Amino acid sequence: MASPAETFPRQPWHELPPVLAGLIRPRIDAIVAEMVEAIRGEVASYRGPTDSAVGRDLVESIRRALRQFAELIEHPESPQDHQLEHFRQLGRREFLAGRTTDGIQAAFRVGARIGSRRYAELVQEAGLPPELVVPLHEAVLIHINALSNEAVKGFLSARLRSEGEVKRARRALTERLLEQPRGQDRVPLAPVAALAERAEWPLPRAVACVVVRAAGPVAVPGGDTALLTANRGNDTVLVVPDPGPGGPLDRARAAARGRFAALGPAVGVDETWLSLQCARLALDRRAASGAVPADGLFLRVDEELAELQLLRGSAVGRLLGRRVLAAFAELPSGRAARLAETLDALLMSWGRTAPEVARALGIHPQTARRRLRQLDALFGDRLGDPRFRFEALLALRTRALAPDAG
C-alpha cells in the first residue's frame, strides 16, 4: 500500500486541524456542484450532460477528491491506494474516450481554484486562525497535483497498451495481406476489414508492394503509419496504400533509395500477396541475370507481367518447348539457335514475310528466306496453325527467360 508520504512528498495536512474535515464534509455536495459547473463552463471536453458517462465520471471523481482531502486532514497517515487507483482508471477512460491529458489537467486546475476559495471561506466562517489559509492552499495544490499525476499515468498507460495492441494488429494485418490464399481455404475479406480497423489502417482501394532486397535494415519513416512493413528473409516488404504518384509511394521509394528494389503492380487489398509475388519474381529474375548495379535499382514490375507469368511456370514451359520445338533437337546448336530466333521473329510479324523477318533480325532478306524455307521443312503446315503458333511463342519466350534451364 502507498502511504501519503510516498504519494505526497510535502504533507501540509499535518498543519491543519482535524476539525476542518468536519467542516468540509457537510459542504461536499455543494462544492461538487460548483466545481462541475465551472469545469463544464471552462473545459470544452467536459461539456456533455451530467447524466452522460463523461458527466458521471466527472461528478464521481470530484466527490472522491473532496472526500479524500477531508480524510487526509483528519488522518494524514491513512493509506490512499484505493483513491489513487480510481484516478488512474479515470485517466484510462479518458484515453479510451478520445480526450487528452490537457483536458484532464485543466479540469483539475479549475477544481483546485474553486476548492481553495471555498475552504478559505470555511476557515473564516468557523473563526479558525487566518494563518491556516496558507497551508490549506498548499495542501489543495499538492493534493490536486498528485491526483492529476495519477490520472495522467493511467492515460499514458492506456495509450502505451493501445499502441502495443495497434502494433500487434498491424503485424497480424500485414501477415494476413501477404499470405497467399490456397484453394478452399481462401479467407474472405471481412476478417481483413476487422484487422484493419484494429490496426487503425484505413482500407484503401488498391495497394502495391515495394520489396527491398538488402542484408541491412531498411530505414522506414517511424511515424509513417500508412506503410505496413514485414520482413521476408533478406527482403523488406512495404505495403503501400493507394500507390499513385506522391504520398506513401514516394516515401516507400525514398526508403528504398540506393537499394535493389521492385514495385509490384497495384492490386485490390485481397490480392496484396500477388503484388508481393510479382515484385519478388522480378528481383529474382534480375538477380539471376547479374544485371544489378552496385548503386541499386528500382524496378517497376507492371511492364514485365508477361515475362513473370512465363517465369513462374518455366518448368511447364520447358516441357512445352521439348514437345513443340522438338524439331530443333537434332540440329547443331548454332543452327538451332538461329532458326529459333527466326521462328520467334516470324511468329511476332504481321505479314510473315521474309523482308519483315529480316528487318526484325537485322539480316539480309535472302538469309531470312533461306531460314524460313528451313523452318517450313521442319514444321510444314503447323506454321499456319494458331495453336502451334501460340505454343511455340510461349516456349520460345520461356527459353529466352531461362536459357540455361534443362
C-alpha positions in Angstrom: 0.0 0.0 0.0 1.2 3.5 -0.8 1.4 5.8 2.3 0.6 9.5 2.0 4.4 10.1 2.4 5.0 8.1 -0.8 2.2 9.8 -2.7 2.6 13.4 -1.4 6.3 14.5 -0.9 5.1 17.5 1.1 2.3 16.9 3.6 0.8 20.1 4.9 -2.2 18.2 6.2 -0.3 17.8 9.5 -0.5 21.6 9.9 -4.3 21.6 9.5 -6.7 21.0 12.5 -8.8 17.8 12.2 -11.9 19.9 12.9 -11.6 21.3 9.4 -12.5 17.9 7.9 -15.8 18.1 9.9 -16.5 21.5 8.3 -15.8 20.3 4.7 -17.9 17.1 4.7 -21.4 18.7 5.0 -20.5 21.1 2.2 -19.1 18.4 -0.2 -22.3 18.2 -2.4 -22.5 22.0 -2.8 -18.8 22.3 -3.6 -19.0 19.4 -6.1 -21.9 21.1 -7.9 -20.0 24.4 -8.2 -16.8 22.6 -9.4 -18.8 20.7 -12.0 -20.5 23.8 -13.3 -17.1 25.7 -13.5 -15.3 22.8 -15.2 -18.1 22.3 -17.8 -18.0 26.0 -18.5 -14.2 26.3 -18.9 -13.1 22.9 -20.3 -14.7 22.1 -23.6 -14.2 18.3 -23.4 -16.4 18.1 -20.3 -19.5 20.0 -21.5 -21.6 16.9 -22.1 -24.7 16.3 -20.0 -24.1 15.4 -16.3 -26.1 12.2 -16.7 -23.7 11.0 -19.5 -20.8 8.7 -18.9 -18.5 11.8 -19.0 -20.7 13.7 -16.6 -20.9 10.8 -14.2 -17.1 10.3 -14.2 -16.6 14.0 -13.6 -19.0 14.1 -10.6 -17.8 10.9 -9.0 -14.1 12.0 -9.4 -14.7 15.4 -7.8 -16.6 13.9 -4.9 -13.8 11.3 -4.3 -11.2 14.1 -4.4 -13.1 16.1 -1.8 -13.7 13.1 0.5 -10.0 12.1 0.2 -9.0 15.7 1.1 -11.1 15.6 4.2 -9.8 12.2 5.1 -6.1 13.4 4.8 -6.9 16.3 7.1 -8.4 14.0 9.7 -6.0 11.0 9.2 -2.8 12.2 7.5 -1.2 8.8 7.6 -4.1 6.8 6.2 -3.4 4.6 3.1 -4.6 6.1 -0.2 -4.2 3.3 -2.7 -8.0 2.9 -3.2 -8.4 6.6 -4.1 -5.3 6.7 -6.4 -6.4 3.7 -8.4 -9.7 5.4 -9.2 -7.9 8.4 -10.7 -5.6 6.1 -12.7 -8.7 4.4 -14.1 -10.2 7.8 -14.8 -7.1 8.5 -16.9 -7.5 5.2 -18.8 -11.2 6.0 -19.5 -10.2 9.5 -20.7 -7.8 8.0 -23.3 -10.4 5.5 -24.5 -12.9 8.3 -24.9 -10.5 10.1 -27.1 -9.8 13.0 -24.8 -6.4 14.4 -23.9 -4.2 15.0 -20.8 -4.6 18.7 -21.4 -8.3 18.4 -20.7 -7.7 16.3 -17.5 -5.2 18.8 -16.1 -7.3 21.8 -17.0 -10.2 20.3 -15.1 -8.0 19.6 -12.0 -6.8 23.2 -12.1 -10.4 24.6 -12.2 -11.3 22.3 -9.3 -8.3 23.4 -7.3 -9.2 27.1 -7.7 -12.8 26.5 -6.5 -11.7 24.3 -3.6 -9.1 26.8 -2.3 -11.7 29.5 -2.3 -14.4 27.6 -0.6 -12.1 26.0 2.1 -10.8 29.5 2.9 -14.4 30.7 3.4 -14.9 27.8 5.8 -11.9 28.8 7.8 -13.2 32.3 8.1 -16.8 31.3 8.9 -15.6 28.9 11.7 -13.4 31.6 13.2 -10.2 29.5 12.8 -6.8 31.2 12.7 -6.5 33.0 9.4 -2.9 31.8 9.0 -4.3 28.3 8.3 -5.2 29.6 4.8 -1.6 29.3 3.6 -1.0 25.6 4.5 -4.6 24.9 3.4 -3.9 26.4 -0.1 -0.7 24.5 -0.3 -2.5 21.3 0.6 -5.1 21.8 -2.1 -2.3 22.3 -4.7 -0.3 19.3 -3.6 -3.4 17.1 -3.5 -4.7 18.1 -6.9 -1.3 17.8 -8.5 -0.9 14.3 -7.1 -4.4 13.2 -8.4 -3.7 14.8 -11.7 -0.4 12.9 -12.0 -2.2 9.6 -11.3 -4.8 10.4 -14.0 -2.0 11.2 -16.5 -0.2 7.9 -15.5 -3.4 6.0 -16.2 -3.9 7.9 -19.5 -0.3 7.1 -20.7 -0.5 3.5 -19.6 -3.7 3.1 -21.6 -2.1 4.8 -24.6 1.0 2.5 -24.4 -1.2 -0.5 -24.2 -3.3 0.7 -27.1 -0.2 1.4 -29.2 1.1 -2.1 -28.4 -2.3 -3.5 -29.5 -2.2 -1.4 -32.7 1.3 -2.7 -33.4 0.3 -6.3 -32.9 -2.8 -5.7 -35.1 -0.6 -4.1 -37.8 1.7 -7.1 -37.8 -1.2 -9.5 -38.0 -2.8 -7.4 -40.8 0.4 -7.4 -42.8 0.9 -11.1 -42.4 -2.7 -11.7 -43.5 -2.4 -9.5 -46.5 0.8 -11.1 -47.7 -0.5 -14.7 -47.2 -1.5 -16.4 -50.5 -4.9 -18.0 -50.3 -4.9 -21.7 -51.1 -7.9 -23.3 -52.7 -11.0 -23.8 -50.5 -9.1 -22.2 -47.5 -9.2 -18.7 -49.0 -10.2 -16.3 -46.2 -12.9 -13.8 -47.1 -12.2 -10.0 -47.0 -14.3 -9.5 -43.8 -11.5 -10.5 -41.4 -9.1 -8.2 -43.2 -11.5 -5.3 -42.6 -11.8 -6.1 -38.9 -8.0 -6.4 -38.6 -7.5 -3.1 -40.5 -9.9 -1.4 -38.0 -7.9 -2.7 -35.1 -4.7 -1.7 -36.7 -6.1 1.8 -37.4 -5.2 1.4 -41.1 -8.0 2.7 -43.3 -8.6 0.2 -46.1 -7.5 1.6 -49.4 -9.0 0.9 -52.8 -5.6 -0.5 -54.0 -2.2 -1.5 -52.7 1.2 -2.3 -54.1 4.2 -4.0 -52.5 7.6 -2.5 -52.6 10.2 -5.2 -52.0 13.7 -4.1 -50.9 16.3 -6.7 -51.1 19.1 -5.8 -48.7 21.1 -7.5 -46.0 20.9 -4.5 -43.7 17.9 -2.8 -42.2 15.7 -0.5 -44.3 15.0 2.9 -42.8 11.3 3.3 -43.0 9.9 6.6 -41.5 9.0 5.7 -38.0 5.9 7.9 -37.9 4.7 6.7 -41.3 1.6 4.8 -40.2 0.3 4.5 -43.8 3.1 2.0 -44.7 2.8 -1.6 -43.4 6.1 -3.4 -43.1 7.2 -7.0 -42.9 10.4 -9.0 -43.3 10.8 -12.0 -45.6 14.4 -13.3 -45.3 16.6 -10.5 -46.7 13.6 -8.8 -48.2 11.9 -5.9 -46.5 8.3 -5.6 -47.8 6.5 -2.3 -47.7 2.7 -2.4 -48.3 1.8 0.9 -49.9 -1.8 2.0 -49.9 -3.2 3.9 -52.9 0.1 3.7 -54.7 -0.3 6.7 -57.0 2.3 9.4 -57.5 3.2 11.2 -54.3 2.2 10.3 -50.8 3.1 6.9 -49.4 4.6 5.6 -52.6 7.2 8.5 -52.6 8.1 7.7 -49.0 8.5 4.0 -49.9 10.7 4.9 -52.8 12.8 7.1 -50.5 13.2 4.2 -48.1 14.4 2.0 -51.0 16.8 4.6 -52.5 20.2 3.1 -53.3 18.9 -0.5 -52.8 17.9 -3.3 -55.1 14.1 -3.0 -55.0 10.9 -3.6 -57.0 7.5 -2.1 -57.0 4.8 -4.7 -57.6 1.6 -3.9 -59.6 -1.3 -2.2 -57.9 -4.0 -4.7 -56.9 -7.0 -4.9 -54.6 -6.4 -5.4 -50.9 -7.3 -9.0 -51.1 -4.6 -9.6 -53.7 -1.7 -7.9 -51.9 0.1 -11.3 -51.9 0.1 -11.2 -55.7 1.8 -7.8 -55.8 4.4 -9.2 -53.4 4.9 -12.3 -55.6 5.4 -10.3 -58.8 7.9 -7.9 -57.1 10.0 -10.8 -55.7 9.9 -12.7 -59.0 11.2 -9.6 -60.8 14.0 -9.3 -58.3 14.9 -13.0 -58.7 14.9 -12.6 -62.5 17.2 -9.6 -62.5 19.5 -11.1 -59.8 19.8 -14.3 -61.9 20.9 -12.2 -64.9 23.6 -10.4 -62.9 22.2 -7.0 -64.1 22.1 -5.3 -60.7 24.2 -2.1 -60.5 26.1 -1.5 -57.3 24.2 1.7 -56.6 20.9 -0.1 -56.5 18.0 -0.4 -58.9 14.3 0.3 -58.5 12.1 -1.9 -60.9 8.6 -1.2 -61.9 7.0 -4.6 -62.4 3.9 -3.6 -64.3 5.6 -3.9 -67.7 7.1 -7.3 -67.0 4.0 -9.3 -66.1 4.1 -11.4 -69.3 7.7 -12.4 -68.6 6.9 -13.1 -64.9 3.9 -15.3 -65.9 6.2 -17.4 -68.0 9.0 -17.4 -65.4 6.6 -18.6 -62.8 5.6 -21.5 -65.0 9.1 -22.0 -66.5 9.2 -25.8 -65.7 6.0 -26.4 -67.6 7.3 -24.0 -70.3 10.3 -26.2 -70.8 8.2 -29.3 -71.2 6.1 -27.4 -73.7 9.3 -26.4 -75.6 10.5 -30.0 -75.7 7.3 -31.1 -77.4 6.6 -28.1 -79.7 10.2 -27.4 -80.6 11.4 -31.0 -80.8 12.4 -30.5 -84.4 15.3 -28.3 -83.3 16.7 -31.1 -81.0 18.5 -32.9 -83.8 20.2 -29.8 -85.3 23.6 -28.4 -84.4 23.3 -25.9 -81.6 24.3 -22.9 -83.6 21.8 -23.7 -86.4 19.1 -24.5 -83.9 19.6 -21.1 -82.2 19.4 -19.2 -85.5 16.3 -21.0 -86.5 14.7 -20.5 -83.1 15.5 -16.7 -83.4 13.9 -16.7 -86.9 10.8 -18.6 -85.8 10.3 -16.1 -83.0 10.6 -13.2 -85.4 8.2 -14.9 -87.8 5.6 -15.5 -85.1 5.8 -11.9 -84.0 5.5 -10.5 -87.5 2.2 -9.3 -89.1 2.7 -10.4 -92.7 5.1 -13.3 -92.1 7.2 -12.2 -95.0 11.0 -12.5 -95.4 11.7 -8.8 -95.6 9.7 -8.3 -92.3 11.6 -11.0 -90.6 14.9 -9.7 -92.0 14.2 -6.2 -90.5 13.4 -7.7 -87.1 16.6 -9.7 -87.0 18.9 -7.2 -88.8 19.9 -9.8 -91.5 19.7 -9.8 -95.3 16.3 -10.7 -96.8 17.9 -13.6 -98.7 19.2 -15.0 -95.5 15.8 -14.7 -94.0 14.2 -16.5 -96.9 16.7 -19.4 -96.6 15.9 -19.8 -92.9 12.2 -19.6 -93.5 12.5 -22.4 -96.0 14.3 -24.5 -93.4 11.6 -23.8 -90.9 9.0 -24.8 -93.4 10.8 -28.0 -93.9 10.9 -28.7 -90.2 7.3 -27.7 -89.3 5.4 -27.7 -92.5 1.7 -26.8 -92.2 1.9 -26.3 -88.5 3.4 -22.8 -89.1 -0.1 -21.8 -90.1 -1.8 -23.5 -87.1 -2.9 -20.8 -84.5 -2.5 -23.3 -81.6 1.0 -24.3 -82.7 2.0 -20.6 -83.2 0.8 -19.8 -79.7 2.5 -22.7 -78.0 5.7 -22.2 -79.9 5.8 -18.5 -79.0 5.3 -19.4 -75.3 8.1 -22.0 -75.5 10.5 -19.6 -77.2 9.8 -16.8 -74.6 10.2 -19.3 -71.7 13.5 -20.5 -73.2 14.7 -16.8 -73.5 13.9 -16.2 -69.8 15.8 -19.3 -68.7 18.3 -20.2 -71.4 20.4 -22.4 -69.1 17.5 -24.4 -67.8 17.2 -28.1 -68.9 
